[in-house]
Amino acid sequence: MDGEERLLEISKKIIKKRRNLITAKINFDKEIWEGWTVRDFIKDLEPQLDLIQSGRSFIKPIKTKAELKKWCKDNQPGYKKYVPDVVNYFAQKYNIK
């Protein structure tokens, strides 16, 4: 293995570790509102967002984290405040920056 191949392998490992660390920081069991957890909000929003991001919705796919934040706030049931863990989960899933 030459120097470039070795560097590429190391870079891939670092990227994989970073992704795992980011995902690990999301507390899915954190209670947000009246018994609803981060996981509950994600489960509720995910089917709609899957359709949007796949291009199978009348809504255009979300491209920025600011758009994602607004969409989550507007579409989550009952609680109309920003939930960072929910937005971060979807940002990671759809590679939205």
C-alpha positions as CSV (number, residue, x, y, z in Angstrom):
1,M,0.0,0.0,0.0
2,D,1.5,3.3,-1.1
3,G,1.3,6.6,0.8
4,E,-1.8,7.9,-1.1
5,E,-3.7,4.6,-0.5
6,R,-2.8,4.7,3.2
7,L,-3.9,8.3,3.5
8,L,-7.2,7.5,1.8
9,E,-7.9,4.6,4.2
10,I,-7.1,6.7,7.2
11,S,-9.4,9.5,5.9
12,K,-12.3,7.0,5.4
13,K,-11.9,5.7,8.9
14,I,-11.9,9.2,10.4
15,I,-15.1,10.1,8.4
16,K,-16.8,6.9,9.6
17,K,-15.8,7.7,13.2
18,R,-17.1,11.3,13.0
19,R,-20.5,10.0,11.6
20,N,-20.8,7.6,14.4
21,L,-20.0,10.3,17.0
22,I,-22.6,12.7,15.5
23,T,-25.3,10.0,15.5
24,A,-24.4,8.9,19.1
25,K,-25.0,12.5,20.3
26,I,-28.7,12.4,19.6
27,N,-30.7,11.4,22.6
28,F,-33.7,9.6,21.2
29,D,-35.2,9.0,24.6
30,K,-35.2,12.7,25.7
31,E,-38.6,13.9,26.6
32,I,-39.6,17.0,24.8
33,W,-43.2,17.7,25.4
34,E,-46.1,15.9,27.3
35,G,-44.4,12.5,27.1
36,W,-43.3,12.9,23.6
37,T,-39.6,12.0,23.0
38,V,-37.2,12.8,20.2
39,R,-37.9,9.3,18.8
40,D,-41.6,10.0,18.8
41,F,-41.2,13.2,16.8
42,I,-38.9,11.5,14.4
43,K,-41.3,8.6,13.9
44,D,-44.1,11.1,13.2
45,L,-42.2,13.3,10.7
46,E,-40.1,10.7,8.9
47,P,-42.7,9.3,6.5
48,Q,-43.6,12.8,5.2
49,L,-40.0,13.9,5.0
50,D,-39.1,10.6,3.2
51,L,-41.6,11.5,0.5
52,I,-40.4,15.1,0.2
53,Q,-36.7,14.2,0.0
54,S,-37.4,11.4,-2.5
55,G,-39.1,13.9,-4.9
56,R,-42.4,12.1,-4.6
57,S,-44.2,15.1,-3.0
58,F,-45.6,18.4,-4.3
59,I,-43.2,20.0,-1.8
60,K,-39.7,20.5,-3.2
61,P,-36.9,18.6,-1.4
62,I,-35.3,20.5,1.5
63,K,-31.8,21.7,0.8
64,T,-30.7,23.7,3.8
65,K,-30.7,23.1,7.6
66,A,-32.7,26.4,8.0
67,E,-35.5,25.0,5.7
68,L,-35.4,21.7,7.6
69,K,-35.7,23.5,10.9
70,K,-38.7,25.5,9.7
71,W,-40.4,22.4,8.2
72,C,-39.9,20.4,11.4
73,K,-41.4,23.1,13.5
74,D,-44.3,23.6,11.2
75,N,-45.1,19.9,10.9
76,Q,-44.5,18.3,14.3
77,P,-47.6,17.6,16.3
78,G,-48.5,20.0,19.1
79,Y,-45.1,21.3,20.0
80,K,-44.1,24.3,17.8
81,K,-40.6,24.9,19.0
82,Y,-37.3,23.9,17.4
83,V,-36.1,20.5,18.6
84,P,-32.3,20.3,17.8
85,D,-32.0,16.5,18.1
86,V,-34.9,16.0,15.6
87,V,-33.4,18.5,13.1
88,N,-29.9,17.0,13.5
89,Y,-31.2,13.5,12.9
90,F,-32.8,14.4,9.6
91,A,-29.9,16.6,8.6
92,Q,-27.6,13.7,9.0
93,K,-30.0,11.2,7.3
94,Y,-30.4,13.4,4.2
95,N,-26.9,15.0,4.3
96,I,-28.4,18.5,4.7
97,K,-26.0,21.2,5.7
